[in-house]
Structure formats: structure tokens, C-alpha cells
């Protein structure tokens, strides 16, 4: 089973690539979604809070094992 951290990176990367494609091919306003994803990653680095982490946990992704 995939970990929450790996799942978070996959989801964030997918959203960034999708929003860049939509911004290029559909409407430049989609670049605002790219900025939203980046801003959320930025703030979660400082606060430790990210809604997607909670959601992935509810989906059954496992937490990281502490290194000892």
C-alpha cells in the first residue's frame, strides 16, 4: 500500500500538470489553480496541515513509519 506522502506528491503533481494543460489549451484562468496547489503546498510545509493528507488517510493510505 502506498504511503500518504507518496500519494500527496502524486496528487499534487497530477493537479499541477492538469492545470497547466488546461491553462495552455483551454483558458489561462486555469493557471490560478496551479497557483492554489503551490500555495497549499507552501503553507503545509510551515503549518503541517494539508486537507489532502486527511483525505488520503480516510482513503486508507498508510502513514510513514518513523526511522529508528
N, C-alpha and C positions, 0 to 999 in steps of 0.2 A: 504494500500500500504506500502511496506517495505521502510525503510529509506536507504540512501546512506551508512551510517556507517555499518548497519547490512548487506547490500549487499556486501560491501567490505570485511567484515570478512568472509562471506560465500565463496566468490570467492577465497580469499587468502587461506583459509583452504582447499578448494577443490583442488586448484593448488598444494599445498604442499603435500597433500595426494596422488594425482595422480602422481606427480613427484617422490615421494618416492617409490611408487609401480612400476613405470616404471624403476627406478634405480635399484631396487631389482630384478625384473623379466626379464627385457629386456637388459639394458646396464647401467653400473654405471655412464656414462656420463650424464644421466638424473638428477643426483644429482646437477649438475650445475644449472639447472632450479630452484631447491629448493633454492639454494643459491641466485639466482637472485630475487626470490619472497621475501625472507628475507631481502635482501639488499634494495629492493624498499620500503618495509615497514619501515625499519630503517631510510632511508633518508627522507621519507614522514613525519615521526614524527618530524624531525628537520625543514624541509622546508615548510611543509604544502601542498606540491604539489604531486599529485598522478594521473597518467593518468587514472586509473580505476575509480576514483571519477568522473572525467569529463565524461567518457563513461557511467557510471551508471546514471548520471544526464541526459544525452541525451536519455537514455532508459526510462526515466520517473520516476525514483526513487525520492522520496521526500527528501528534506533537513531536518536536525534535527531542531526541534523547540527550541528556546532559553528558558531556565528555568528562570522564573521571580519570 
